[in-house]
Structures are given as structure tokens and as C-alpha cells.
Amino acid sequence: MRKNNFRNIAIIAHVDHGKTTLVDAMLKQSG
């Protein structure tokens, strides 16, 4: 549940900022 929430936040942040690098870094950290 926590992982899913983090993923949703990452997607929202990506759309909000319009930066793929932000999500890329988060996904890399998530593994």
C-alpha cells in the first residue's frame, strides 16, 4: 500500500512538473 502511494505521488509530481527525470530518479531508487 505504501509503495503504491509513493508511485502515485511520483506520477502526480511528474505530470505537475513535466519532468521525466524526476520520475526516472524515483523509479531508479524504488528499484
GUKOL-808841 format. One record per atom (N, C-alpha, C, O, CB): x, y, z; atom name. Coordinates in Angstrom, 3 decimals. Glycine has a CB too. Example, Ala and Ser with C-alpha at 12.3 -4.5 7.8 and 13.67 -1.06 7.14 Angstrom:
2
<<13.190,-5.690,7.800>,'N'>
<<12.300,-4.500,7.800>,'CA'>
<<13.200,-3.300,7.800>,'C'>
<<14.236,-3.319,8.465>,'O'>
<<11.308,-4.473,9.046>,'CB'>
<<12.850,-2.250,7.080>,'N'>
<<13.670,-1.060,7.140>,'CA'>
<<12.900,0.030,7.870>,'C'>
<<13.409,1.138,8.039>,'O'>
<<14.084,-0.598,5.725>,'CB'>
END
This chain:
31
<<0.842,-1.200,0.000>,'N'>
<<0.000,0.000,0.000>,'CA'>
<<0.879,1.253,0.000>,'C'>
<<0.616,2.212,-0.725>,'O'>
<<-0.954,0.004,1.229>,'CB'>
<<1.916,1.225,0.818>,'N'>
<<2.809,2.374,0.900>,'CA'>
<<3.556,2.570,-0.425>,'C'>
<<3.745,3.698,-0.878>,'O'>
<<3.809,2.197,2.061>,'CB'>
<<3.973,1.472,-1.031>,'N'>
<<4.698,1.542,-2.289>,'CA'>
<<3.801,2.108,-3.386>,'C'>
<<4.237,2.919,-4.203>,'O'>
<<5.225,0.155,-2.687>,'CB'>
<<2.551,1.673,-3.394>,'N'>
<<1.592,2.141,-4.391>,'CA'>
<<1.370,3.645,-4.250>,'C'>
<<1.311,4.371,-5.243>,'O'>
<<0.255,1.385,-4.255>,'CB'>
<<1.247,4.102,-3.008>,'N'>
<<1.024,5.518,-2.732>,'CA'>
<<2.217,6.327,-3.237>,'C'>
<<2.045,7.380,-3.852>,'O'>
<<0.800,5.759,-1.212>,'CB'>
<<3.424,5.830,-2.976>,'N'>
<<4.643,6.524,-3.396>,'CA'>
<<4.685,6.636,-4.914>,'C'>
<<5.112,7.648,-5.470>,'O'>
<<5.900,5.788,-2.878>,'CB'>
<<4.233,5.576,-5.566>,'N'>
<<4.240,5.562,-7.021>,'CA'>
<<3.265,6.603,-7.565>,'C'>
<<3.567,7.305,-8.531>,'O'>
<<3.884,4.163,-7.549>,'CB'>
<<2.097,6.695,-6.937>,'N'>
<<1.090,7.672,-7.357>,'CA'>
<<1.622,9.085,-7.203>,'C'>
<<1.409,9.933,-8.069>,'O'>
<<-0.205,7.502,-6.547>,'CB'>
<<2.317,9.340,-6.098>,'N'>
<<2.887,10.668,-5.847>,'CA'>
<<3.922,10.990,-6.922>,'C'>
<<3.998,12.120,-7.404>,'O'>
<<3.530,10.740,-4.429>,'CB'>
<<4.711,9.996,-7.291>,'N'>
<<5.746,10.192,-8.309>,'CA'>
<<5.114,10.560,-9.646>,'C'>
<<5.601,11.439,-10.357>,'O'>
<<6.611,8.924,-8.458>,'CB'>
<<4.024,9.874,-9.976>,'N'>
<<3.330,10.144,-11.246>,'CA'>
<<2.721,11.541,-11.225>,'C'>
<<2.804,12.278,-12.207>,'O'>
<<2.227,9.082,-11.509>,'CB'>
<<2.107,11.900,-10.096>,'N'>
<<1.492,13.226,-9.965>,'CA'>
<<2.568,14.309,-10.079>,'C'>
<<2.373,15.322,-10.750>,'O'>
<<0.731,13.352,-8.609>,'CB'>
<<3.697,14.083,-9.418>,'N'>
<<4.795,15.053,-9.446>,'CA'>
<<5.314,15.193,-10.874>,'C'>
<<5.650,16.294,-11.311>,'O'>
<<5.942,14.623,-8.487>,'CB'>
<<5.377,14.084,-11.595>,'N'>
<<5.864,14.095,-12.971>,'CA'>
<<4.950,14.934,-13.859>,'C'>
<<5.417,15.741,-14.663>,'O'>
<<5.968,12.662,-13.518>,'CB'>
<<3.658,14.736,-13.704>,'N'>
<<2.692,15.480,-14.519>,'CA'>
<<2.704,16.959,-14.131>,'C'>
<<2.592,17.844,-14.979>,'O'>
<<1.265,14.890,-14.355>,'CB'>
<<2.844,17.204,-12.816>,'N'>
<<2.820,18.571,-12.306>,'CA'>
<<4.036,19.349,-12.804>,'C'>
<<3.904,20.494,-13.236>,'O'>
<<2.777,18.572,-10.766>,'CB'>
<<5.212,18.737,-12.747>,'N'>
<<6.444,19.431,-13.127>,'CA'>
<<6.759,19.252,-14.612>,'C'>
<<7.441,20.074,-15.224>,'O'>
<<7.615,18.926,-12.283>,'CB'>
<<6.248,18.162,-15.170>,'N'>
<<6.515,17.911,-16.581>,'CA'>
<<7.961,17.529,-16.811>,'C'>
<<8.552,17.859,-17.839>,'O'>
<<6.166,19.129,-17.410>,'CB'>
<<8.530,16.819,-15.827>,'N'>
<<9.937,16.408,-15.945>,'CA'>
<<10.025,14.893,-15.834>,'C'>
<<9.651,14.316,-14.813>,'O'>
<<10.820,17.091,-14.852>,'CB'>
<<10.517,14.256,-16.879>,'N'>
<<10.652,12.800,-16.852>,'CA'>
<<11.818,12.394,-15.955>,'C'>
<<11.843,11.279,-15.435>,'O'>
<<10.851,12.245,-18.279>,'CB'>
<<12.779,13.291,-15.774>,'N'>
<<13.958,12.981,-14.964>,'CA'>
<<13.553,12.742,-13.518>,'C'>
<<14.142,11.902,-12.838>,'O'>
<<14.996,14.118,-15.049>,'CB'>
<<12.552,13.476,-13.043>,'N'>
<<12.096,13.344,-11.658>,'CA'>
<<11.573,11.931,-11.418>,'C'>
<<11.941,11.284,-10.438>,'O'>
<<10.999,14.393,-11.337>,'CB'>
<<10.716,11.461,-12.313>,'N'>
<<10.149,10.114,-12.172>,'CA'>
<<11.231,9.063,-12.385>,'C'>
<<11.261,8.046,-11.693>,'O'>
<<8.988,9.900,-13.173>,'CB'>
<<12.116,9.311,-13.340>,'N'>
<<13.200,8.364,-13.608>,'CA'>
<<14.045,8.133,-12.365>,'C'>
<<14.372,6.994,-12.032>,'O'>
<<14.080,8.869,-14.752>,'CB'>
<<14.397,9.218,-11.680>,'N'>
<<15.204,9.112,-10.466>,'CA'>
<<14.440,8.360,-9.381>,'C'>
<<15.018,7.540,-8.667>,'O'>
<<15.610,10.508,-9.962>,'CB'>
<<13.146,8.637,-9.256>,'N'>
<<12.330,7.977,-8.228>,'CA'>
<<12.178,6.493,-8.530>,'C'>
<<12.256,5.657,-7.629>,'O'>
<<10.943,8.640,-8.128>,'CB'>
<<11.962,6.171,-9.792>,'N'>
<<11.796,4.768,-10.169>,'CA'>
<<13.103,4.012,-9.979>,'C'>
<<13.086,2.844,-9.590>,'O'>
<<11.317,4.650,-11.628>,'CB'>
<<14.231,4.654,-10.247>,'N'>
<<15.535,4.015,-10.060>,'CA'>
<<15.767,3.721,-8.585>,'C'>
<<16.289,2.663,-8.235>,'O'>
<<16.667,4.906,-10.615>,'CB'>
<<15.380,4.656,-7.719>,'N'>
<<15.538,4.462,-6.281>,'CA'>
<<14.614,3.351,-5.803>,'C'>
<<14.978,2.560,-4.933>,'O'>
<<15.250,5.772,-5.514>,'CB'>
<<13.423,3.296,-6.376>,'N'>
<<12.437,2.293,-5.979>,'CA'>
<<12.898,0.901,-6.418>,'C'>
<<12.568,-0.101,-5.783>,'O'>
<<11.048,2.621,-6.586>,'CB'>
<<13.651,0.854,-7.492>,'N'>
<<14.172,-0.424,-7.959>,'CA'>
<<13.288,-1.000,-9.023>,'C'>
<<13.570,-2.081,-9.540>,'O'>
<<14.311,-1.401,-6.817>,'CB'>
END
